[in-house]
Amino acid sequence: MKDDERIKKIDSVYGSTTDKLQFAQSFVHKMHAFTLDRKAEKKQKEVLKKLYMESTKSKAMKKIILVHWLSALSIQTV
């Protein structure tokens, strides 16, 4: 294999590796954002559940909290 062939092969491998690196970095970034979203949703559901359990003053308040809690649950299942 001549030098110019080696250089072309090295350039090809470098380009392929660079593309794979960019994909991997993008994937990790998206998964990190997804994880943060899931943690925020979980925290929100826990807060809403706690508010619902502690709220015994008003039926209307319980209903409002329950509706929000159920909508938070539906977000997770989508």
For each residue, the residues with C-beta under 8 A, 3 or more apart:
1: 5 6 9
2: 5 6
3: 6 7
4: 7 8
5: 1 2 8 9
6: 1 2 3 9 10
7: 3 4 10 11
8: 4 5 11 12
9: 1 5 6 12 13
10: 6 7 13 14
11: 7 8 14 15
12: 8 9 15 16
13: 9 10 16 17
14: 10 11 17 18
15: 11 12 18 19
16: 12 13 19 20
17: 13 14 20 21
18: 14 15 21 22
19: 15 16 22 23
20: 16 17 23 24
21: 17 18 24 25
22: 18 19 25 26
23: 19 20 26 27
24: 20 21 27 28
25: 21 22 28 29
26: 22 23 29 30
27: 23 24 30 31
28: 24 25 31 32
29: 25 26 32 33
30: 26 27 33 34
31: 27 28 34 35
32: 28 29 35 36
33: 29 30 36 37
34: 30 31 37 38
35: 31 32 38 39
36: 32 33 39 40
37: 33 34 40 41
38: 34 35 41 42 76
39: 35 36 42 43
40: 36 37 43 44
41: 37 38 44 45 72 75 76
42: 38 39 45 46
43: 39 40 46 47
44: 40 41 47 48 72
45: 41 42 48 49 69 72 73 76
46: 42 43 49 50
47: 43 44 50 51
48: 44 45 51 52 65 68 69 72
49: 45 46 52 53 69
50: 46 47 53 54
51: 47 48 54 55 65
52: 48 49 55 62 65 66 69
53: 49 50
54: 50 51
55: 51 52 58 61 62 65
56: 62
57: 61
58: 55 61 62
59: 62 63
60: 63 64
61: 55 57 58 64 65
62: 52 55 56 58 59 65 66
63: 59 60 66 67
64: 60 61 67 68
65: 48 51 52 55 61 62 68 69
66: 52 62 63 69 70
67: 63 64 70 71
68: 48 64 65 71 72
69: 45 48 49 52 65 66 72 73
70: 66 67 73 74
71: 67 68 74 75
72: 41 44 45 48 68 69 75 76
73: 45 69 70 76 77
74: 70 71 77 78
75: 41 71 72 78
76: 38 41 45 72 73
77: 73 74
78: 74 75
